[in-house]
Amino acid sequence: MALSRGERVFNVANILFFILLMALMIYPFWYMIMASFSDPDLTASGGLFLVPAGFSITAYQAVFQNVSILSGFKVTIITTVAGTLIGTFLSAGMAYAVSKKRLRGGKLFSLLILFTMLFSGGLVPSYLLVKMLGLIDSYGAFILPGAIGAWNIFVMISFFRGIPDELEEAAKIDGANDLTVFFRVVLPLSKPVLATVGLFIAVGYWNDFFSSVLYATEKDMWQLQMVLKDLISNTSQAISQAGISVAVQQQVNPFTVKMASILVSSAPILAVYPFLQKHFVKGALIGSVKG
Amino acid sequence: MAATKPAVMAGKRTREARGSLLKDIVRDRYLYLLLLPGLLLVLVFKYMPMYGVIIAFQEYNIYKGITGSEWVGFDQFTRLFNSPDFTEILGNTIIISVYKLIASFTLPIILALLLNELHSKLFKRFAQSVVYLPHFISWVIFSGILITFLNPVDGLVNLILQRFGVMPIDFLGDVRYFRSILVISDIYKEVGWGTIIYLAAIAGVSADLYEAARIDGANKLKQTWHVTLPAIRPVILILVILSLANILEAGFQQIFLLYNPLVYDVADIIDTYVYRVGIQEANYSYATAAGLFKSAVAMTLILTVNTIVKKSGQEGLW
């Protein structure tokens, strides 16, 4: 069918609009890339728009010699890996049990989970609880409070309900119990939903800084985003911290180091983004179908 | 005789039910085993704090604990509602949140409609990837970007404004601009992500409906208005219920990372207030009362809106 003149004009305008929008979304990252690679002496004049001024990697040398950033990476990687495994696995176990309609008390358990979406104890009681449990300055404080999310469980329940019962019954006839069915039959079939939920949980842990604000009194227990937050509001201090060699210290520019730090700490998210993208759309959709 | 017979049978039935309940639990023991660790985390980290809200009715003393602290009834709430801070933080919370709600209600729908009109599959997918991306970047990083770009001395925005002869503006330190910055940066970060569910809903609209509309002489705009929008109305409604329920959720992380004493008057919301007063100044009971006020309002809102929606014959959240 031939397009009318109006439709053609609209299509071109629409494409132009999206090109503009994408440019707007990408530009801050491009700006940071270009600023972080710029020659520290040349950026002071503040004329960066589209291309780097000169070329230098001293900013990145400073980032990777900064003990706070390295320690932040360590804390965040441990938190993210452990938290994602614990969160995904325990959510799956809960969701699988509740997804079985025959389970006595299943309704009550799903109500218990649902209610956490409607009401929460709030910041202060949660903080006091973590304190009382003696979790201050420990990985437990970063990992445990947020490991189980109601939304993730409902996403998984609706996925598990979609697995044909025949598969599980067949395994049971072969003598498998619920545990072996869960590990050998259900989990292998659930890779898409596990990946989706796992990636969401992982992004949550990676981007978390507020747990450090609340629960870390020692700087060496700061998560990466917390180190970054400190560095953004206080660049010169972050640079003069121990760990950076004098040679690098003399030629760094706080601004380029800041840009490099932001990029380095978002690099892992950008690296997993293509995988994320494949899964999250599915995840968001499963979640929107009521369980 | 006739009267005792059913009673005997009923007794038998409960005994049977009790026996089968135990049998069912034994049969499903491994399911309970799978449920248990997660349930324990939920009970400890979600339900214990709910129990902990009772310190809002006490003068909580960290050394005496919940059992030993003095009960003060609704004193903390009276103090809160009579405090001049309260009107300010409640007002800020609602204003910021309503601005964001209006933006997040309209813009993702428009963007989804426009995305849907992109005919090249490859370009469409690429555009989607790019607009979703900011959702996954942390607010810490975004605050870094904003602080850098809006810096009054050498930030890019001010450098550009200078070329047009505008004096440097301290956007993040000026009460006139701060809320706009909050809303705009929130749109920037979340508008793309907001389109996902709408796109799926739009994709589910039957092609026959468009065909029929075309035969009736409806152009693209009319098709959108009379076919697409009515078809995705249930989805829009559900998302609006959810955001209405979150009306007291004005975006804690974003504000916490961007605000400063210069803009407290327009930016201090319930959550930031609870953090400052509760955690930093250790006014545990008072801050818990403020937090409880927020949670209670949120729960009431979601239950009310959901009931209204269901009464009006639409599908609610549950």
Contacts between the chains, C-beta under 8 A, distances in Angstrom:
chain1	res1	chain2	res2	distance
A	6	B	219	7.7
A	7	B	220	6.4
A	10	B	117	7.4
A	10	B	220	7.2
A	11	B	117	7.2
A	11	B	119	6.8
A	14	B	114	5.8
A	14	B	117	5.6
A	14	B	118	6.6
A	15	B	118	7.0
A	15	B	123	7.1
A	17	B	114	6.8
A	18	B	114	7.4
A	18	B	115	7.7
A	18	B	118	6.8
A	18	B	123	7.5
A	18	B	127	4.7
A	21	B	127	7.6
A	21	B	130	7.9
A	21	B	131	6.7
A	22	B	126	7.8
A	22	B	127	6.2
A	22	B	130	4.5
A	22	B	131	7.3
A	24	B	188	7.9
A	25	B	130	5.3
A	25	B	131	6.2
A	25	B	133	6.7
A	25	B	134	6.3
A	25	B	188	7.6
A	25	B	192	7.5
A	26	B	130	6.5
A	28	B	145	4.8
A	28	B	149	7.1
A	31	B	149	7.9
A	31	B	156	7.0
A	32	B	145	7.3
A	46	B	154	4.2
A	46	B	159	6.2
A	47	B	159	7.9
A	48	B	156	7.7
A	49	B	156	7.7
A	90	B	37	5.2
A	90	B	38	3.9
A	90	B	41	6.6
A	91	B	38	6.2
A	93	B	34	3.6
A	93	B	35	6.4
A	93	B	37	6.8
A	93	B	38	5.8
A	94	B	34	7.1
A	94	B	35	5.3
A	94	B	38	3.7
A	94	B	39	6.4
A	94	B	42	8.0
A	96	B	31	7.4
A	96	B	34	5.8
A	97	B	28	7.9
A	97	B	31	4.2
A	97	B	32	6.8
A	97	B	34	4.9
A	97	B	35	3.8
A	98	B	35	7.0
A	100	B	28	7.3
A	100	B	31	6.0
A	102	B	24	7.3
A	102	B	28	7.1
A	103	B	28	5.6
A	103	B	31	5.6
A	103	B	32	8.0
A	104	B	21	6.2
A	104	B	24	5.0
A	104	B	25	6.0
A	104	B	28	7.0
A	109	B	35	6.6
A	109	B	39	6.8
A	112	B	39	7.6
A	112	B	42	6.7
A	112	B	47	7.8
A	113	B	42	6.6
A	114	B	318	7.5
A	116	B	42	6.6
A	116	B	46	4.5
A	116	B	47	7.9
A	118	B	298	7.7
A	118	B	299	5.0
A	118	B	302	6.0
A	118	B	303	7.5
A	119	B	50	6.7
A	119	B	295	5.5
A	119	B	296	7.9
A	119	B	298	7.7
A	119	B	299	4.9
A	120	B	46	7.1
A	120	B	49	6.9
A	120	B	50	7.2
A	120	B	295	5.6
A	121	B	46	7.4
A	121	B	47	8.0
A	121	B	48	7.4
A	121	B	49	2.6
A	121	B	50	4.4
A	121	B	51	7.4
A	121	B	52	5.3
A	121	B	53	5.3
A	121	B	291	7.9
A	121	B	295	7.6
A	122	B	49	6.8
A	122	B	53	6.6
A	122	B	274	7.0
A	122	B	288	6.4
A	122	B	291	3.1
A	122	B	292	6.3
A	122	B	294	7.1
A	122	B	295	5.7
A	123	B	271	7.3
A	123	B	274	5.3
A	123	B	275	6.3
A	123	B	278	6.3
A	123	B	279	7.1
A	123	B	287	7.4
A	123	B	291	5.7
A	124	B	52	7.8
A	124	B	55	7.7
A	124	B	274	6.6
A	124	B	278	4.2
A	124	B	279	7.0
A	124	B	284	5.5
A	124	B	287	4.9
A	124	B	288	4.5
A	124	B	291	5.9
A	125	B	48	7.7
A	125	B	49	3.9
A	125	B	50	7.6
A	125	B	51	7.8
A	125	B	52	2.9
A	125	B	53	5.7
A	125	B	55	6.8
A	125	B	288	6.0
A	125	B	291	7.7
A	126	B	45	7.3
A	126	B	49	4.4
A	126	B	52	7.6
A	127	B	278	7.6
A	127	B	279	6.0
A	128	B	52	6.2
A	128	B	55	7.7
A	128	B	62	7.6
A	128	B	284	6.6
A	129	B	44	7.7
A	129	B	45	7.3
A	129	B	48	5.3
A	129	B	49	5.6
A	129	B	52	6.1
A	133	B	44	8.0
A	144	B	41	6.3
A	144	B	44	7.8
A	144	B	45	6.1
A	145	B	45	4.5
A	146	B	45	8.0
A	147	B	41	5.8
A	147	B	45	7.9
A	148	B	38	5.4
A	148	B	41	5.0
A	148	B	42	5.4
A	148	B	45	7.6
A	148	B	46	7.8
A	153	B	38	7.9
A	177	B	30	5.5
A	178	B	28	6.9
A	178	B	30	3.7
A	178	B	31	5.2
A	178	B	34	7.4
A	179	B	30	4.4
A	179	B	33	7.1
A	179	B	34	7.3
A	182	B	30	7.6
A	182	B	34	6.2
A	203	B	136	5.6
A	206	B	138	7.5
A	207	B	136	7.9
A	207	B	137	7.8
A	207	B	138	3.5
A	207	B	139	7.5
A	207	B	140	7.3
A	209	B	138	7.1
A	209	B	140	5.2
A	209	B	253	7.9
A	210	B	253	6.6
A	210	B	256	7.6
A	214	B	279	6.7
A	225	B	138	5.5
A	225	B	140	4.4
A	225	B	141	7.8
A	226	B	140	7.9
A	228	B	140	5.3
A	228	B	141	7.1
A	228	B	144	7.0
A	229	B	140	4.9
A	229	B	143	7.5
A	229	B	257	6.7
A	232	B	140	7.3
A	232	B	143	6.7
A	232	B	144	4.3
A	232	B	147	6.2
A	233	B	147	7.7
A	255	B	148	7.9
A	255	B	154	8.0
A	258	B	144	6.9
A	258	B	148	7.2
A	259	B	148	7.5
A	262	B	141	5.4
A	262	B	144	5.0
A	262	B	145	7.3
A	265	B	141	7.1
A	266	B	137	5.9
A	266	B	138	7.5
A	266	B	141	5.4
A	269	B	136	5.5
A	269	B	137	6.6
A	269	B	138	8.0
A	273	B	129	7.9
A	273	B	133	6.6
A	273	B	136	6.6
A	276	B	136	6.7
A	277	B	129	5.7
A	277	B	132	6.8
A	280	B	132	7.8
A	281	B	196	6.0
A	281	B	200	7.9
A	284	B	196	4.9
A	284	B	197	6.4
A	285	B	196	7.6
A	285	B	197	7.4
A	285	B	200	5.3
A	288	B	197	5.3
A	288	B	200	7.3
A	288	B	235	7.6
A	288	B	238	7.9
A	290	B	317	7.7
A	290	B	318	7.1
